[in-house]
Amino acid sequence: GEKKKRLILTINPNGRVGKAVFTDPILNAQPLGECILQRAKRWKFAPFSGEPTEVVLPVILTTSL
């Protein structure tokens, strides 16, 4: 099946991800969620001026049996 989750990233002005968290607390605590969050924290965006910005990304998780 397919499950759509939302990932919230806080992007700092230097382009680095300061915080990554799913809106689903259960997924945050699961190994899969932890793995995705660790990867997301390594993403880099273009530097910008101003305050850290929150971005919400849809993430579709599919399971194959």
All heavy atoms as TSV, in Angstrom:
chain	resi	resn	atom	element	x	y	z
A	1	GLY	N	N	0.823	-1.196	0.000
A	1	GLY	CA	C	0.000	0.000	0.000
A	1	GLY	C	C	0.865	1.257	0.000
A	1	GLY	O	O	2.071	1.189	0.098
A	2	GLU	N	N	0.184	2.355	-0.140
A	2	GLU	CA	C	0.862	3.642	-0.210
A	2	GLU	C	C	0.397	4.527	0.929
A	2	GLU	O	O	-0.798	4.603	1.207
A	2	GLU	CB	C	0.516	4.308	-1.547
A	2	GLU	CG	C	1.663	5.007	-2.177
A	2	GLU	CD	C	1.290	5.584	-3.535
A	2	GLU	OE1	O	0.470	6.514	-3.592
A	2	GLU	OE2	O	1.830	5.091	-4.530
A	3	LYS	N	N	1.348	5.169	1.586
A	3	LYS	CA	C	1.003	6.091	2.665
A	3	LYS	C	C	1.695	7.413	2.416
A	3	LYS	O	O	2.900	7.446	2.179
A	3	LYS	CB	C	1.432	5.534	4.012
A	3	LYS	CG	C	0.597	4.369	4.476
A	3	LYS	CD	C	0.928	3.999	5.905
A	3	LYS	CE	C	0.019	2.885	6.373
A	3	LYS	NZ	N	0.658	1.873	7.146
A	4	LYS	N	N	0.910	8.488	2.480
A	4	LYS	CA	C	1.496	9.813	2.294
A	4	LYS	C	C	1.770	10.411	3.663
A	4	LYS	O	O	0.884	10.489	4.508
A	4	LYS	CB	C	0.533	10.694	1.509
A	4	LYS	CG	C	1.138	12.018	1.096
A	4	LYS	CD	C	0.196	12.758	0.164
A	4	LYS	CE	C	0.773	14.077	-0.257
A	4	LYS	NZ	N	-0.128	14.812	-1.135
A	5	LYS	N	N	3.011	10.801	3.885
A	5	LYS	CA	C	3.419	11.433	5.133
A	5	LYS	C	C	3.949	12.820	4.828
A	5	LYS	O	O	4.269	13.138	3.685
A	5	LYS	CB	C	4.513	10.598	5.816
A	5	LYS	CG	C	4.085	9.192	6.153
A	5	LYS	CD	C	3.030	9.161	7.219
A	5	LYS	CE	C	2.648	7.732	7.572
A	5	LYS	NZ	N	1.613	7.696	8.601
A	6	ARG	N	N	4.048	13.637	5.866
A	6	ARG	CA	C	4.591	14.971	5.667
A	6	ARG	C	C	5.860	15.135	6.485
A	6	ARG	O	O	5.899	14.813	7.668
A	6	ARG	CB	C	3.560	16.026	6.033
A	6	ARG	CG	C	2.437	16.058	4.999
A	6	ARG	CD	C	1.478	17.178	5.232
A	6	ARG	NE	N	1.081	17.193	6.636
A	6	ARG	CZ	C	0.295	18.114	7.163
A	6	ARG	NH1	N	-0.185	19.072	6.437
A	6	ARG	NH2	N	-0.026	18.064	8.435
A	7	LEU	N	N	6.894	15.641	5.815
A	7	LEU	CA	C	8.198	15.867	6.417
A	7	LEU	C	C	8.396	17.371	6.528
A	7	LEU	O	O	8.260	18.088	5.547
A	7	LEU	CB	C	9.280	15.246	5.520
A	7	LEU	CG	C	10.737	15.483	5.877
A	7	LEU	CD1	C	11.073	14.887	7.243
A	7	LEU	CD2	C	11.642	14.879	4.812
A	8	ILE	N	N	8.677	17.838	7.742
A	8	ILE	CA	C	8.910	19.263	7.959
A	8	ILE	C	C	10.408	19.493	8.116
A	8	ILE	O	O	11.047	18.908	8.987
A	8	ILE	CB	C	8.176	19.771	9.218
A	8	ILE	CG1	C	6.684	19.499	9.099
A	8	ILE	CG2	C	8.441	21.264	9.429
A	8	ILE	CD1	C	5.909	19.772	10.377
A	9	LEU	N	N	10.956	20.336	7.240
A	9	LEU	CA	C	12.373	20.691	7.305
A	9	LEU	C	C	12.492	22.145	7.723
A	9	LEU	O	O	11.758	22.996	7.225
A	9	LEU	CB	C	13.039	20.532	5.933
A	9	LEU	CG	C	13.056	19.158	5.292
A	9	LEU	CD1	C	13.758	19.224	3.947
A	9	LEU	CD2	C	13.717	18.134	6.189
A	10	THR	N	N	13.405	22.420	8.629
A	10	THR	CA	C	13.760	23.798	8.939
A	10	THR	C	C	15.093	24.056	8.250
A	10	THR	O	O	16.098	23.420	8.574
A	10	THR	CB	C	13.888	24.014	10.459
A	10	THR	OG1	O	12.649	23.646	11.068
A	10	THR	CG2	C	14.195	25.467	10.781
A	11	ILE	N	N	15.063	24.956	7.274
A	11	ILE	CA	C	16.266	25.247	6.489
A	11	ILE	C	C	16.870	26.553	6.986
A	11	ILE	O	O	16.192	27.580	7.050
A	11	ILE	CB	C	15.934	25.331	4.990
A	11	ILE	CG1	C	15.266	24.022	4.545
A	11	ILE	CG2	C	17.198	25.592	4.172
A	11	ILE	CD1	C	14.642	24.077	3.185
A	12	ASN	N	N	18.135	26.487	7.375
A	12	ASN	CA	C	18.852	27.661	7.866
A	12	ASN	C	C	19.340	28.514	6.698
A	12	ASN	O	O	19.506	27.996	5.590
A	12	ASN	CB	C	20.020	27.225	8.747
A	12	ASN	CG	C	19.540	26.603	10.051
A	12	ASN	OD1	O	18.558	27.046	10.627
A	12	ASN	ND2	N	20.214	25.563	10.487
A	13	PRO	N	N	19.603	29.806	6.945
A	13	PRO	CA	C	20.070	30.690	5.867
A	13	PRO	C	C	21.330	30.201	5.148
A	13	PRO	O	O	21.543	30.541	3.996
A	13	PRO	CB	C	20.312	32.025	6.582
A	13	PRO	CG	C	19.388	31.990	7.749
A	13	PRO	CD	C	19.356	30.544	8.183
A	14	ASN	N	N	22.147	29.385	5.799
A	14	ASN	CA	C	23.351	28.868	5.128
A	14	ASN	C	C	23.029	27.701	4.183
A	14	ASN	O	O	23.917	27.131	3.568
A	14	ASN	CB	C	24.421	28.466	6.147
A	14	ASN	CG	C	24.011	27.303	7.029
A	14	ASN	OD1	O	22.927	26.726	6.870
A	14	ASN	ND2	N	24.860	26.958	7.979
A	15	GLY	N	N	21.743	27.327	4.102
A	15	GLY	CA	C	21.328	26.263	3.195
A	15	GLY	C	C	21.305	24.882	3.818
A	15	GLY	O	O	20.901	23.913	3.190
A	16	ARG	N	N	21.722	24.789	5.064
A	16	ARG	CA	C	21.724	23.486	5.738
A	16	ARG	C	C	20.415	23.251	6.491
A	16	ARG	O	O	19.789	24.192	6.959
A	16	ARG	CB	C	22.909	23.384	6.705
A	16	ARG	CG	C	24.236	23.422	5.984
A	16	ARG	CD	C	25.381	23.042	6.896
A	16	ARG	NE	N	26.630	23.004	6.150
A	16	ARG	CZ	C	27.119	21.909	5.574
A	16	ARG	NH1	N	26.464	20.779	5.662
A	16	ARG	NH2	N	28.256	21.955	4.915
A	17	VAL	N	N	20.062	21.983	6.614
A	17	VAL	CA	C	18.842	21.619	7.328
A	17	VAL	C	C	19.135	21.611	8.825
A	17	VAL	O	O	20.001	20.868	9.293
A	17	VAL	CB	C	18.326	20.236	6.863
A	17	VAL	CG1	C	17.111	19.806	7.668
A	17	VAL	CG2	C	17.987	20.277	5.375
A	18	GLY	N	N	18.445	22.443	9.578
A	18	GLY	CA	C	18.648	22.515	11.015
A	18	GLY	C	C	17.828	21.479	11.758
A	18	GLY	O	O	18.230	20.951	12.780
A	19	LYS	N	N	16.641	21.178	11.201
A	19	LYS	CA	C	15.748	20.239	11.873
A	19	LYS	C	C	14.929	19.513	10.822
A	19	LYS	O	O	14.525	20.106	9.822
A	19	LYS	CB	C	14.831	21.017	12.822
A	19	LYS	CG	C	13.945	20.161	13.694
A	19	LYS	CD	C	13.135	21.056	14.630
A	19	LYS	CE	C	12.052	20.251	15.323
A	19	LYS	NZ	N	11.043	21.092	15.950
A	20	ALA	N	N	14.704	18.232	11.044
A	20	ALA	CA	C	13.848	17.440	10.166
A	20	ALA	C	C	12.964	16.576	11.057
A	20	ALA	O	O	13.459	15.909	11.960
A	20	ALA	CB	C	14.689	16.571	9.234
A	21	VAL	N	N	11.670	16.606	10.803
A	21	VAL	CA	C	10.750	15.825	11.624
A	21	VAL	C	C	9.506	15.508	10.800
A	21	VAL	O	O	9.068	16.310	9.974
A	21	VAL	CB	C	10.399	16.591	12.929
A	21	VAL	CG1	C	9.577	17.828	12.655
A	21	VAL	CG2	C	9.693	15.691	13.925
A	22	PHE	N	N	8.973	14.312	10.992
A	22	PHE	CA	C	7.703	13.963	10.363
A	22	PHE	C	C	6.555	14.474	11.231
A	22	PHE	O	O	6.698	14.571	12.452
A	22	PHE	CB	C	7.566	12.439	10.212
A	22	PHE	CG	C	8.350	11.877	9.062
A	22	PHE	CD1	C	9.554	11.238	9.277
A	22	PHE	CD2	C	7.893	11.988	7.767
A	22	PHE	CE1	C	10.282	10.714	8.225
A	22	PHE	CE2	C	8.610	11.476	6.699
A	22	PHE	CZ	C	9.809	10.832	6.934
A	23	THR	N	N	5.420	14.777	10.595
A	23	THR	CA	C	4.253	15.177	11.374
A	23	THR	C	C	3.664	13.963	12.108
A	23	THR	O	O	2.885	14.121	13.035
A	23	THR	CB	C	3.163	15.801	10.472
A	23	THR	OG1	O	2.865	14.894	9.411
A	23	THR	CG2	C	3.631	17.122	9.896
A	24	ASP	N	N	4.058	12.768	11.706
A	24	ASP	CA	C	3.580	11.531	12.326
A	24	ASP	C	C	4.562	11.087	13.413
A	24	ASP	O	O	5.667	10.640	13.111
A	24	ASP	CB	C	3.455	10.454	11.248
A	24	ASP	CG	C	2.972	9.116	11.775
A	24	ASP	OD1	O	2.961	8.908	13.010
A	24	ASP	OD2	O	2.611	8.259	10.945
A	25	PRO	N	N	4.177	11.217	14.703
A	25	PRO	CA	C	5.118	10.866	15.773
A	25	PRO	C	C	5.513	9.395	15.774
A	25	PRO	O	O	6.623	9.054	16.178
A	25	PRO	CB	C	4.364	11.235	17.058
A	25	PRO	CG	C	2.937	11.344	16.677
A	25	PRO	CD	C	2.889	11.672	15.220
A	26	ILE	N	N	4.644	8.519	15.294
A	26	ILE	CA	C	4.972	7.086	15.264
A	26	ILE	C	C	6.091	6.842	14.252
A	26	ILE	O	O	7.051	6.134	14.530
A	26	ILE	CB	C	3.719	6.244	14.923
A	26	ILE	CG1	C	2.696	6.382	16.059
A	26	ILE	CG2	C	4.084	4.786	14.693
A	26	ILE	CD1	C	1.320	5.864	15.729
A	27	LEU	N	N	5.980	7.480	13.085
A	27	LEU	CA	C	7.016	7.309	12.059
A	27	LEU	C	C	8.354	7.868	12.538
A	27	LEU	O	O	9.401	7.297	12.272
A	27	LEU	CB	C	6.577	7.984	10.752
A	27	LEU	CG	C	7.535	7.835	9.567
A	27	LEU	CD1	C	7.809	6.367	9.243
A	27	LEU	CD2	C	6.991	8.550	8.351
A	28	ASN	N	N	8.328	8.977	13.274
A	28	ASN	CA	C	9.567	9.555	13.813
A	28	ASN	C	C	10.323	8.556	14.665
A	28	ASN	O	O	11.543	8.571	14.716
A	28	ASN	CB	C	9.256	10.796	14.661
A	28	ASN	CG	C	8.958	12.011	13.821
A	28	ASN	OD1	O	9.590	12.258	12.807
A	28	ASN	ND2	N	7.977	12.783	14.234
A	29	ALA	N	N	9.600	7.693	15.377
A	29	ALA	CA	C	10.210	6.764	16.322
A	29	ALA	C	C	10.615	5.436	15.682
A	29	ALA	O	O	11.318	4.648	16.292
A	29	ALA	CB	C	9.243	6.498	17.481
A	30	GLN	N	N	10.166	5.189	14.458
A	30	GLN	CA	C	10.468	3.913	13.805
A	30	GLN	C	C	11.824	3.984	13.096
A	30	GLN	O	O	12.244	5.057	12.668
A	30	GLN	CB	C	9.376	3.563	12.787
A	30	GLN	CG	C	8.058	3.191	13.429
A	30	GLN	CD	C	6.940	2.990	12.408
A	30	GLN	OE1	O	7.038	3.435	11.275
A	30	GLN	NE2	N	5.887	2.326	12.835
A	31	PRO	N	N	12.490	2.830	12.930
A	31	PRO	CA	C	13.786	2.823	12.240
A	31	PRO	C	C	13.730	3.459	10.853
A	31	PRO	O	O	14.629	4.199	10.477
A	31	PRO	CB	C	14.145	1.340	12.157
A	31	PRO	CG	C	13.444	0.724	13.332
A	31	PRO	CD	C	12.168	1.507	13.496
A	32	LEU	N	N	12.661	3.197	10.092
A	32	LEU	CA	C	12.539	3.781	8.754
A	32	LEU	C	C	12.497	5.305	8.837
A	32	LEU	O	O	13.212	5.996	8.121
A	32	LEU	CB	C	11.276	3.269	8.051
A	32	LEU	CG	C	10.964	3.956	6.712
A	32	LEU	CD1	C	12.044	3.647	5.684
A	32	LEU	CD2	C	9.595	3.553	6.201
A	33	GLY	N	N	11.678	5.818	9.734
A	33	GLY	CA	C	11.566	7.260	9.905
A	33	GLY	C	C	12.881	7.879	10.336
A	33	GLY	O	O	13.303	8.901	9.798
A	34	GLU	N	N	13.546	7.239	11.289
A	34	GLU	CA	C	14.839	7.750	11.763
A	34	GLU	C	C	15.852	7.787	10.633
A	34	GLU	O	O	16.630	8.734	10.508
A	34	GLU	CB	C	15.364	6.878	12.911
A	34	GLU	CG	C	14.590	7.062	14.204
A	34	GLU	CD	C	15.095	6.146	15.323
A	34	GLU	OE1	O	16.029	5.355	15.087
A	34	GLU	OE2	O	14.540	6.235	16.424
A	35	CYS	N	N	15.847	6.769	9.789
A	35	CYS	CA	C	16.781	6.693	8.664
A	35	CYS	C	C	16.526	7.841	7.681
A	35	CYS	O	O	17.456	8.513	7.247
A	35	CYS	CB	C	16.617	5.345	7.954
A	35	CYS	SG	S	17.712	5.132	6.553
A	36	ILE	N	N	15.264	8.069	7.338
A	36	ILE	CA	C	14.918	9.151	6.410
A	36	ILE	C	C	15.310	10.499	7.005
A	36	ILE	O	O	15.872	11.354	6.314
A	36	ILE	CB	C	13.415	9.118	6.064
A	36	ILE	CG1	C	13.087	7.836	5.275
A	36	ILE	CG2	C	13.017	10.361	5.263
A	36	ILE	CD1	C	11.606	7.577	5.091
A	37	LEU	N	N	15.038	10.697	8.300
A	37	LEU	CA	C	15.366	11.979	8.936
A	37	LEU	C	C	16.872	12.227	8.949
A	37	LEU	O	O	17.325	13.348	8.713
A	37	LEU	CB	C	14.798	12.027	10.357
A	37	LEU	CG	C	13.272	12.008	10.453
A	37	LEU	CD1	C	12.836	11.951	11.907
A	37	LEU	CD2	C	12.643	13.193	9.743
A	38	GLN	N	N	17.653	11.184	9.207
A	38	GLN	CA	C	19.118	11.336	9.188
A	38	GLN	C	C	19.598	11.763	7.813
A	38	GLN	O	O	20.463	12.625	7.691
A	38	GLN	CB	C	19.796	10.022	9.586
A	38	GLN	CG	C	19.776	9.758	11.073
A	38	GLN	CD	C	20.452	8.438	11.420
A	38	GLN	OE1	O	20.924	7.713	10.546
A	38	GLN	NE2	N	20.486	8.119	12.705
A	39	ARG	N	N	19.025	11.163	6.760
A	39	ARG	CA	C	19.403	11.527	5.389
A	39	ARG	C	C	18.970	12.959	5.081
A	39	ARG	O	O	19.718	13.718	4.480
A	39	ARG	CB	C	18.761	10.587	4.357
A	39	ARG	CG	C	19.162	9.137	4.476
A	39	ARG	CD	C	20.582	8.897	3.981
A	39	ARG	NE	N	20.938	7.505	3.921
A	39	ARG	CZ	C	21.235	6.738	4.947
A	39	ARG	NH1	N	21.178	7.218	6.162
A	39	ARG	NH2	N	21.602	5.494	4.785
A	40	ALA	N	N	17.758	13.312	5.483
A	40	ALA	CA	C	17.220	14.641	5.184
A	40	ALA	C	C	18.073	15.738	5.818
A	40	ALA	O	O	18.227	16.815	5.241
A	40	ALA	CB	C	15.771	14.752	5.653
A	41	LYS	N	N	18.642	15.447	6.972
A	41	LYS	CA	C	19.469	16.449	7.654
A	41	LYS	C	C	20.766	16.727	6.899
A	41	LYS	O	O	21.439	17.716	7.157
A	41	LYS	CB	C	19.773	16.009	9.091
A	41	LYS	CG	C	18.562	16.153	9.997
A	41	LYS	CD	C	18.855	15.639	11.396
A	41	LYS	CE	C	17.595	15.639	12.245
A	41	LYS	NZ	N	17.771	14.933	13.494
A	42	ARG	N	N	21.130	15.861	5.963
A	42	ARG	CA	C	22.355	16.061	5.176
A	42	ARG	C	C	22.095	16.846	3.893
A	42	ARG	O	O	23.032	17.206	3.191
A	42	ARG	CB	C	22.968	14.708	4.802
A	42	ARG	CG	C	23.497	13.974	6.006
A	42	ARG	CD	C	24.285	12.743	5.541
A	42	ARG	NE	N	24.300	11.750	6.595
A	42	ARG	CZ	C	24.234	10.434	6.409
A	42	ARG	NH1	N	24.137	9.954	5.192
A	42	ARG	NH2	N	24.251	9.609	7.412
A	43	TRP	N	N	20.836	17.036	3.541
A	43	TRP	CA	C	20.524	17.775	2.315
A	43	TRP	C	C	21.020	19.203	2.431
A	43	TRP	O	O	21.050	19.782	3.508
A	43	TRP	CB	C	19.021	17.789	2.065
A	43	TRP	CG	C	18.425	16.447	1.771
A	43	TRP	CD1	C	19.092	15.292	1.490
A	43	TRP	CD2	C	17.035	16.123	1.744
A	43	TRP	NE1	N	18.189	14.275	1.292
A	43	TRP	CE2	C	16.932	14.747	1.439
A	43	TRP	CE3	C	15.877	16.855	1.954
A	43	TRP	CZ2	C	15.699	14.110	1.326
A	43	TRP	CZ3	C	14.654	16.213	1.845
A	43	TRP	CH2	C	14.572	14.855	1.534
A	44	LYS	N	N	21.373	19.777	1.282
A	44	LYS	CA	C	21.817	21.173	1.249
A	44	LYS	C	C	20.963	21.933	0.248
A	44	LYS	O	O	20.652	21.423	-0.826
A	44	LYS	CB	C	23.293	21.252	0.856
A	44	LYS	CG	C	24.207	20.709	1.922
A	44	LYS	CD	C	25.675	20.993	1.588
A	44	LYS	CE	C	26.588	20.370	2.613
A	44	LYS	NZ	N	27.066	19.046	2.230
A	45	PHE	N	N	20.611	23.140	0.620
A	45	PHE	CA	C	19.837	24.026	-0.234
A	45	PHE	C	C	20.660	25.280	-0.519
A	45	PHE	O	O	21.675	25.516	0.124
A	45	PHE	CB	C	18.515	24.399	0.457
A	45	PHE	CG	C	17.601	23.215	0.658
A	45	PHE	CD1	C	17.760	22.371	1.749
A	45	PHE	CD2	C	16.606	22.929	-0.253
A	45	PHE	CE1	C	16.929	21.265	1.937
A	45	PHE	CE2	C	15.771	21.831	-0.080
A	45	PHE	CZ	C	15.930	21.005	1.017
A	46	ALA	N	N	20.207	26.074	-1.471
A	46	ALA	CA	C	20.913	27.307	-1.792
A	46	ALA	C	C	20.843	28.264	-0.605
A	46	ALA	O	O	19.780	28.421	-0.001
A	46	ALA	CB	C	20.287	27.961	-3.019
A	47	PRO	N	N	21.972	28.896	-0.231
A	47	PRO	CA	C	21.943	29.872	0.869
A	47	PRO	C	C	21.012	31.038	0.540
A	47	PRO	O	O	20.796	31.357	-0.629
A	47	PRO	CB	C	23.392	30.345	0.967
A	47	PRO	CG	C	24.198	29.270	0.326
A	47	PRO	CD	C	23.326	28.709	-0.754
A	48	PHE	N	N	20.443	31.623	1.577
A	48	PHE	CA	C	19.536	32.758	1.401
A	48	PHE	C	C	19.681	33.692	2.590
A	48	PHE	O	O	20.263	33.333	3.610
A	48	PHE	CB	C	18.086	32.271	1.249
A	48	PHE	CG	C	17.592	31.450	2.416
A	48	PHE	CD1	C	16.922	32.040	3.480
A	48	PHE	CD2	C	17.804	30.073	2.444
A	48	PHE	CE1	C	16.471	31.277	4.549
A	48	PHE	CE2	C	17.346	29.303	3.519
A	48	PHE	CZ	C	16.680	29.917	4.565
A	49	SER	N	N	19.138	34.892	2.455
A	49	SER	CA	C	19.203	35.829	3.578
A	49	SER	C	C	17.885	35.786	4.330
A	49	SER	O	O	16.854	35.421	3.773
A	49	SER	CB	C	19.487	37.239	3.066
A	49	SER	OG	O	18.492	37.627	2.147
A	50	GLY	N	N	17.937	36.134	5.599
A	50	GLY	CA	C	16.722	36.139	6.409
A	50	GLY	C	C	16.734	35.091	7.493
A	50	GLY	O	O	17.787	34.608	7.907
A	51	GLU	N	N	15.547	34.730	7.923
A	51	GLU	CA	C	15.361	33.788	9.030
A	51	GLU	C	C	15.303	32.348	8.517
A	51	GLU	O	O	14.996	32.114	7.345
A	51	GLU	CB	C	14.042	34.105	9.747
A	51	GLU	CG	C	13.985	35.489	10.379
A	51	GLU	CD	C	14.987	35.648	11.512
A	51	GLU	OE1	O	15.037	34.767	12.388
A	51	GLU	OE2	O	15.730	36.637	11.499
A	52	PRO	N	N	15.545	31.359	9.410
A	52	PRO	CA	C	15.329	29.962	9.024
A	52	PRO	C	C	13.888	29.780	8.516
A	52	PRO	O	O	12.971	30.426	8.997
A	52	PRO	CB	C	15.553	29.182	10.325
A	52	PRO	CG	C	16.466	30.059	11.126
A	52	PRO	CD	C	16.061	31.470	10.782
A	53	THR	N	N	13.735	28.924	7.522
A	53	THR	CA	C	12.446	28.730	6.876
A	53	THR	C	C	11.990	27.291	7.032
A	53	THR	O	O	12.784	26.368	6.862
A	53	THR	CB	C	12.571	29.062	5.368
A	53	THR	OG1	O	13.045	30.397	5.241
A	53	THR	CG2	C	11.249	28.939	4.656
A	54	GLU	N	N	10.709	27.115	7.338
A	54	GLU	CA	C	10.145	25.767	7.414
A	54	GLU	C	C	9.531	25.398	6.076
A	54	GLU	O	O	8.801	26.194	5.475
A	54	GLU	CB	C	9.052	25.700	8.494
A	54	GLU	CG	C	9.572	25.261	9.816
A	54	GLU	CD	C	8.472	24.834	10.786
A	54	GLU	OE1	O	7.280	24.837	10.433
A	54	GLU	OE2	O	8.836	24.497	11.913
A	55	VAL	N	N	9.831	24.197	5.631
A	55	VAL	CA	C	9.287	23.680	4.382
A	55	VAL	C	C	8.623	22.344	4.692
A	55	VAL	O	O	9.184	21.523	5.420
A	55	VAL	CB	C	10.415	23.474	3.339
A	55	VAL	CG1	C	9.869	22.892	2.052
A	55	VAL	CG2	C	11.125	24.790	3.067
A	56	VAL	N	N	7.420	22.139	4.154
A	56	VAL	CA	C	6.718	20.868	4.344
A	56	VAL	C	C	6.773	20.101	3.026
A	56	VAL	O	O	6.348	20.610	1.986
A	56	VAL	CB	C	5.254	21.091	4.771
A	56	VAL	CG1	C	4.549	19.755	4.963
A	56	VAL	CG2	C	5.192	21.916	6.046
A	57	LEU	N	N	7.337	18.898	3.082
A	57	LEU	CA	C	7.450	18.064	1.889
A	57	LEU	C	C	6.560	16.835	2.026
A	57	LEU	O	O	6.578	16.165	3.050
A	57	LEU	CB	C	8.898	17.587	1.705
A	57	LEU	CG	C	9.971	18.649	1.531
A	57	LEU	CD1	C	11.341	17.999	1.503
A	57	LEU	CD2	C	9.730	19.421	0.255
A	58	PRO	N	N	5.790	16.511	0.971
A	58	PRO	CA	C	5.048	15.255	0.997
A	58	PRO	C	C	6.003	14.101	0.706
A	58	PRO	O	O	6.861	14.205	-0.171
A	58	PRO	CB	C	4.024	15.419	-0.129
A	58	PRO	CG	C	4.615	16.414	-1.056
A	58	PRO	CD	C	5.538	17.282	-0.241
A	59	VAL	N	N	5.891	13.041	1.468
A	59	VAL	CA	C	6.712	11.849	1.275
A	59	VAL	C	C	5.760	10.674	1.115
A	59	VAL	O	O	4.903	10.444	1.978
A	59	VAL	CB	C	7.655	11.606	2.475
A	59	VAL	CG1	C	8.447	10.314	2.284
A	59	VAL	CG2	C	8.585	12.776	2.659
A	60	ILE	N	N	5.876	9.957	-0.003
A	60	ILE	CA	C	5.003	8.813	-0.209
A	60	ILE	C	C	5.798	7.544	0.062
A	60	ILE	O	O	6.819	7.287	-0.569
A	60	ILE	CB	C	4.423	8.799	-1.637
A	60	ILE	CG1	C	3.550	10.037	-1.816
A	60	ILE	CG2	C	3.625	7.518	-1.883
A	60	ILE	CD1	C	3.060	10.271	-3.216
A	61	LEU	N	N	5.330	6.787	1.053
A	61	LEU	CA	C	5.983	5.530	1.425
A	61	LEU	C	C	5.158	4.385	0.833
A	61	LEU	O	O	3.954	4.327	1.035
A	61	LEU	CB	C	6.046	5.394	2.941
A	61	LEU	CG	C	6.768	6.524	3.689
A	61	LEU	CD1	C	6.632	6.337	5.179
A	61	LEU	CD2	C	8.229	6.579	3.288
A	62	THR	N	N	5.827	3.506	0.111
A	62	THR	CA	C	5.119	2.359	-0.454
A	62	THR	C	C	5.706	1.083	0.125
A	62	THR	O	O	6.905	1.002	0.386
A	62	THR	CB	C	5.235	2.305	-1.983
A	62	THR	OG1	O	6.607	2.333	-2.338
A	62	THR	CG2	C	4.529	3.489	-2.637
A	63	THR	N	N	4.842	0.126	0.352
A	63	THR	CA	C	5.297	-1.175	0.830
A	63	THR	C	C	4.992	-2.200	-0.260
A	63	THR	O	O	3.914	-2.178	-0.854
A	63	THR	CB	C	4.576	-1.590	2.128
A	63	THR	OG1	O	3.175	-1.491	1.922
A	63	THR	CG2	C	4.968	-0.679	3.275
A	64	SER	N	N	5.943	-3.065	-0.524
A	64	SER	CA	C	5.722	-4.115	-1.508
A	64	SER	C	C	5.794	-5.460	-0.784
A	64	SER	O	O	6.696	-5.706	-0.017
A	64	SER	CB	C	6.761	-4.031	-2.616
A	64	SER	OG	O	8.058	-4.054	-2.066
A	65	LEU	N	N	4.824	-6.276	-1.032
A	65	LEU	CA	C	4.778	-7.584	-0.381
A	65	LEU	C	C	5.029	-8.677	-1.389
A	65	LEU	O	O	4.648	-8.584	-2.524
A	65	LEU	CB	C	3.411	-7.792	0.286
A	65	LEU	CG	C	3.060	-6.755	1.363
A	65	LEU	CD1	C	1.614	-6.933	1.802
A	65	LEU	CD2	C	3.967	-6.928	2.562
